[in-house]
């Protein structure tokens, strides 16, 4: 499987469709290419791809397949995946949701572990519940995931033992079923209803006549409520069999140890009864309705078109991948053309094509179109015309070469970064390969196949045109539209739109021969006036230039081929007023897109497409930030682009107009569910109405003009201090020189003013603040928050609050989810803004039924009161602290971790000092300190509460 070719999994809505990007390939080393023989690993049956010999494959006598591998990223961690070849497509009508329900029950308890103990055992080993230990049920499989940090031999042995018991003998009792069924029902209830209805309609249309049309893993309420221990056990015995299991283990240990563990705990597993046959997933059928519509005012107007074909992945071969490469080049060219039209002001805000193999059921080409306004017919027509033009007229060789150049750059970058690919992503890649009947190969092997296709002359205009025709032909073409108002003729209109003979769009394509030499000149290189080491252990240096620019730099090659760049300038939120809304909200999407010098988005794409150069932007508490991940070869040009944005920004109005249109279109969903309302209102409410936070009103968005956007951002780009943070696989002297030639060459800047607006937490309320949503009547949300603090002087306290929050979260999960079954994903968060003098908070949140909000508040306040009343015991502290320490240890192996800790340190040295005390701040925390912090902050007279209730129930 050449995973750089993989397109995203089939999506419901593509809310932001940018120029084509490529996922990363699987990373490894391997032997020369050859056709598989009987002695070869099971993964490569029927494949002639290069084998990845860093994996050791095997099969136990009972049929369990396994793959083990050594990987030291992050150090000390072992990642284990147990994949069962059984998902929702294996369920009978009376078993809808059983695969997912069984996943939940398996985690509760098994033959080796009493109910609920596996979570606590793994916490003591440093595992974070929900992220390090989790599972996923899909249409075709159920995969159990465990990332065991700092794995000891005893912890590894215990973990394999628990996992084997979960597969072979989960505890399916009436007690466990009664406890976990409400959690599964809560998970289903918490899904946003409009998106769920649209997804159901989409699958029922596109996969009409196939089981995939109505076999979502979440199941049905009726089947789940009817489940008994006997019926769930029957599903388990039928499908949880050794010959349907694949165990994957990768980590910082000898693979022989992992292989021995698998043999020790999985060899005795025996299936019960006769092995079932995998059901027929069917094939796309032509004799079904080709169009459908829904009316969801809470969602953006959208048109989705799909061309469906039978499942195609039967043998993962070189030629299969090379042909798929041509298909993907055709898709990329189409997407680039669509993006160009959207940027210049089209009938659609965004549109994009995707090619995917789905659930071993169909090969599907999709076109997703977000119209400008409600006119989906014009938008769909224009998108279809753009596709028709590619099918009617071969693309230019220059267009093809541009895509080939970008693919080549990505693949070469993956080869260079292979040594630092995490075991987690490598394990997940192999699971996905097993899922879709593909293999894994090496980055070098992937690149050789790609270069082989080039050498054969496969990427010609005629070949790409033929692929464009092929991916838009199939068994059936179908389309779904969402509208905001009922239209009795909409289905016939959709049918007519699909069958209309569109005229190929006449696109004016200009060759973009742009170079960095065409960028505006900045000035003479700046002089270094000070260079010093600020941390000898981490080799972090600080450099000061004559114009006042300061550089924090760390040369560390542990992440091969990766250089992280943050450019902090100005004052961020501190520069924005606290009493009126300004168009800062549009900056994240439109500021970089508005151009650099005379270069607009098209030119910038051409300039950077085959380079490792990024153009990210964000607004932080005390600085505006340009962000990128690059490499040492492209670092100088990366810095020059960012510096030129400050010195000579472009002000193309089209990105502002597009950002406004996209934001206005998104308003439909901002009241559609409890979590949507929280996303809209919670941040601004927790800042006492401060307009620097939250979502602007529809009127404010509609009033935005390119002139107002420029009026805000032009002075902000010119003023305020500049700190350049560069960490990673770099050359220190070359980096100092590159900064001198870019940011060091800028004219000295004025300091830039802060608005002086205070950061406020809302006053205590006797009754919760109420907001309403327009979604399902059984959905609600409840939030309780307490004010804490902010600023770098309190860093040590903020870290101890992380531990207190972890204890609070664990108790809330145990009592609200595991015991009461009221909420699937309750959470408790600690927010301590280092760049602001205040505004911090601890907040607990739960998605609950409307009649359980009071229960949530009582439970949260009881937990808070108990944390104040008495210190926690040693075991609870260990179960909270050990996963946090392990998270820090894992993150500390990456340069981004250290950069995040010290960023802003040239203006605020306390952050650099705080980096040095990090380990002590966590490790030395005592139960008494946590109790004191709880008494200080979890005060009942300071808490603030909020509920989001269904609109109908609130009347």
Secondary structure, 3 states (H helix, E strand, C coil): CCHHHCCCCCCCCCCCCCCCCCCCCCCCCECCCCCCCCCCCHHHCCCCCCCECCCEEEECCCCCEEEEEECCCCCCCEEEEEEECCCHHHCCHHHCCHHHHHHHHHHHCECCECCCHHHHHHHHCCCCECCCEEEEECCCCEEEEEEECCCCHHHHHHHHHHHHHHHHCECCCHHHHHHHHHHHHHHHHCCCHHHHHHHHHHHHHHCCCCHHHHCCCCCCHHHHHHCCHHHHHHHHHHHCCHHHEEEEEEECCCHHHHHHHHHHHHCCCCCCCCCCCCCCCCCCCCCCCCEEEEECCCCCCEEEEEEEEECCCCCCCHHHHHHHHHHHHHHHHHHHHHHHHHHCCCCEEEEEEEEEEECCCEEEEEEEEEECCCCHHHHHHHHHHHHHHHHHCCCCHHHHHHHHHHHHHHHHHHHHHHHHCCHHHHHHHHHHHHHCCCCCCCHHHHHHHHHHHHHCCCCCHHHHHHHHHHHCCCCEEEEEEEECCCCCCHHHHHHHHHHCCCCCCCCCCCCCCCCHHHCCCCCCCCCEEEEEEEECCCCEEEEEECCCCEEEEEECCCCCCCEEEEEEECCHHHHCCCCCCCHHHHHHHHCCCCCECCECHHHHHHHHCCCCCCCEEEECCCCEEEEEEECCCCHHHHHHHHHHHHHCECCCCHHHHHHHHHHHHHHHHCCCCHHHHHHHHHHHHHCCCCCCCCCCCHHHHHCCCHHHHHHHHHHHHHCCCEEEEEEECCCHHHHHHHHHHCHHHCCCCCCCCCCCCCCCCCCCCCCCEEEEECCCCCCEEEEEEEECCECHHHHHHHHHHHHHHHHHHHHHHHHHHHHCCCCCCCEEEEECECCCCCCCEEEEEEEECHHHHHHHHHHHHHHHHHHHHCCCCHHHHHHHHHHHHHHHHHHCCCHHHHHHHHCCCCCCCHHHHHHHCHHHHHHCCCHHHHHHHHHHHCCCCCCEEEEEEEHHHHC
